[in-house]
Amino acid sequence: SGEKVNATGRVRLWRSGDDEKWVEYRFVPGAKRSGIASIRGVLRDISQGYLLERHISHMALHDALTSLPNRMLLEDRCNTAMRMAERSHHKVAVAFIDLDHFKYINDHFGHSLGDQVLVNLSRTLGRSVRSGDTLARWGADEFVAVLQDVRLAPVQDPHLACRNARRVPARRHAVARGLHADQGNPLRAEEG
């Protein structure tokens, strides 16, 4: 038909032991000479810009302390889970986990230790949910778990997760007395 087709895109180049490189490409068909087709193209290293873009996107959608999804990403994951549940006729559970007396830890032992407790708790809770589920940080001492297909095992008992999260290097004995968790009953989206 004589119509020229251009090809553009991004690809990741990676070799064992090297940093990853991102390359933007653009190819156009060249002139046909003696029955041999040719291609002309341009490759451009966009690694620095692409990695910065990815980092900014991560910062916009994740909590700075725990790297868990933030409220914006949680909302998207909830909507996705609900659509998938409607399609597959499965159920979704949303568990809100609130730490009682967390202010006491920050006030008496400092925000640095409080941050360590939150990071430990987020890791422990993160290991408690399945790979398709979402654990997000909702607020200072609040977490939300979105559990898809709740026919399978539910999230680990939040009280056990809090006991595990107390395993911070400093002042463990004092922190252990002040940290408790409340988990409301999970809300399930019924079919229809």
N, C-alpha and C positions, 0 to 999 in steps of 0.2 A: 504493500500500500504506500510505501515511501515515507511513512511516518517514522520519525526518529524517537527512540525510547531512551530516556536518561535513567540512570540508576544512582541514587543518593542514599546515604545512611551512615550509621555509626557502628563500629565494631571494636571489640576488646581484643587486644593482642597481649598474650601472656606467655612467658617462658619460665620454666622452673628456675627459681632463684632470682628472677628479675621482678621489678615492680610492674604492675599492669599498666598498659598503655591504651588509651582510647584514641581511635583514629576516625576522622570524618572523611568520607570518600564521595566523589562524584565522577561517574563514568558516562561518556557519550560515545556513540558509534562513530568511528572514523570513516574515511573514504575507502571504498572498495577498489583495490588495484589488482589487476590480473586474477580476479576471482578470489582474492584473499581479503577477508574482512579484518578490520582493525578496530581497536578501542583506544580512546584517549581518556585520560583521567587525571584527577588531582587528589592527592592524599594530604591531610593536614592533621598534625598531632594536636588533639584537643584535651589531652589528659588533665592538665592543671584546671582548666575551666570546668570540665565535666565532673571531676572529683569535688571541686568546690560547690558546684550545683547540687551534687548528691548530698554533701555535708549540710548545706543550707536547708535542703528538703528534709533531711533527718531531724535537724534542730527544730523545724517548724512543726513536726508531727510527733515528737518524742519529748519526754520529761528530761530535763538537763541532768538531774541527779541520778535517776535510776535507769535511764534509757528506755523505760517502758513507754508504750503509746500514751499520748496525752488525750485530752477530751475530744479534740477535733478528729483524731484518728480513731478513737473509740466510737464516736458517732458513726463514722463510715463503716467500721467493722460490725457494729450493731445492725445497721441497715443491710449490709451484705448477709449477715447471719440470718436475719428475718426473711430476706428474699430466698435464700437457700432452703430455709425451713419450710416455707410455703411450697416451693417446688418439690421437695423430697418428702413432704408430710412428716418431718421430724420435728422435735421440740428444741427450743432454745431456753437456757436458763441464764439469768443475770444475777450475779451475787455481788452485793455491796459489802465491803469489809472495812470496818472502821476501828482504829486503834483507840482504846480508852486510855486516858491519863498520859498521852504522849507528850503533852505540854510539860508535865512534871519532869520527864527525862530531859527535854531541852533546857528547862529552867534550872535544874539541879546539876546536870552533868555537861551541859553545853551543847550547842547546835552541831558541833563536829561529831560528837558521839551519837546524837540523834540522827544525823545523816547516815552514819555507819549502820545504825539499827534499820533505817528505812531501806538502805541498799541490801542488807542481809535479808530483810523480810521480802523484798521484791524478788530476789534470787530464789528464795525458798518457795514462795508462791508460784513463781515462774516454772519451777520444776514440778509443781503440783498440777498444772494444767496441761492438757494435751497439745500437740503441735498445731492443730487447727483452731484451737481456742485462743482467746485474747485476754491478757491481763494488762490493765491500764492503771496509771496513777490518776486518781480523780481529784484529790486535794492534798493538803499537807500530810494528813495521816489517814487518807482514805484510798482504797483501791477498788477496782471493779473487775470482775471476771465475767466474760461472755463465753458461755459453754454451749457449743453446738452439739446436736445429736445427743441429748441427755440420757439416752438409753444406756450409754456407757458410764463408766465410773465418774462420780462428781468430783469437784475440787476437794483437795485435802482439807481436813478440819482446820479452820483458821487459828484455833488455840494451839494446835501442834505447830503450825507454821510460826507463830509468835515465839513459842519456846525455842524453836530452831534459830530464829532471827536474833535472839538474845546473845548468840555466840559471837560477841565482838571482843576484841582484845582487852580493852580497858574497862574496869569497874563493872564487870559482868554480874557480880552478885547483887549490886544495888539496882541495876537496870532490870534484872529478872523480877524484882518485886513490883515494878511499876507498869509493866506492859501487859495489856490484855486486848483481846479482839472481840468485836461483836460482828456477827454475820446475820443479816436478816434472812428470811426464807426466800429462796430463789424464786423469781417470777418466771413462769413458763408461758410461752406463746402457744396456745392451743391451735389445732388445725382450724382453718376457716376463719 
